[in-house]
Amino acid sequence: MPDGQDGFVPLTQVQIDQRVFDLYDEYCHGRMDRRSFLMASAAVTAGGLLMAQSLLPRYAQAQTISFTDPRIKATYVTYPSPGGNSGTMRGYLVQPTGTGPFPTVLVIHENRGLNPYIEDVARRAAAEGFLALAPDGLFPAGGYPGNDDDGRALQAGLDQAKLRQDMLNSARFLKAHAASSGKLGVTGFCWGGGTTNWLAATMGAEMQAGAPFYGAAQPAEAVARIKAPLLIHYAENDANINNQWPAFEAALKANAVPHEAHIYPGTQHGFHNNSTPRYQEAAAKLAWDRTVAWFRRHLA
């Protein structure tokens, strides 16, 4: 039953046991290695190994905007990053065709570096009229290595405070770019969602809008520094992240931070990532449409 790529036909989301999804979440967040994930999945239910294999990403599926799309121009850029892991950063810069200037959107990857899915998200943003930059936090370690297992290990081995500084420097590089209007929005996924929240607290009025996807919340004392309106996306089946929401919501309200939050029914952590069966097409499209509208509203 070939799928046209590697001879393997992945299962759909409804065919995968929730316990295997939960194990995958542990694996994705570095709390177990690949072998342990596969073995534990095989033990938890009949067919668990096939379910686990189906959840591993297939990035050929993730491309929705070609790098040759006439609406955009994509290139890799390097720029200074003082205080970061190497003093220099590299990112994937995607500019809409036209004269500009353009409002900007920083696209922050998960906990495994700049993979093809995140590059595609940057192209999606540019196709909507935003100057987009997707920084590769792994650049100081040699860049995204071509697979998520090695990428996850490399990212975990970096100095995490310096990695956040690299994201902050990337945001400021993009905001000051010659093609930028000076208005900055930030979105990110998983680790990138948490970093979106961190940047909102760190940058204050420098950041005009944020749209974190299933990201870790900021503590109450940091929320007081947030000035950017936040559009917050959560998966329904994501207890580790969702348990942080009540305190986060209370702090946002207490500090009068403009925000909207949406919990998408029937979804898993990572539902926007269309390279695995965690992808939920209707929820991903709705969340992305809301994100584009949010940035158009607040970056105008």
ABEGO torsion letter per residue (X at the ends): XBAGAAGBBBBBAAABBAAAAAAAAAAAAGABBAAAAAAAAAAABBGAAAAAAAABBBAAAABABBAABAABBBBBBBBBBBGBAAGBBBBBBBBBBEAOBBBBBBBBBBAAEBBAAAAAAAAAAAAAGBBBBBBBAAAAAGEBAGBAAAAAAAAAABBAAAAAAAAAAAAAAAAABAABAGBBBBBBBEAAAAAAAAAAAAAEAABABBBBBGBBBBBAAAAAABABBBBBBBBABBAAAAAAAAAAAAAAAAAGBBBBBBBBBGBBBGAABAABAABBAAAAAAAAAAAAAAAAAAAX
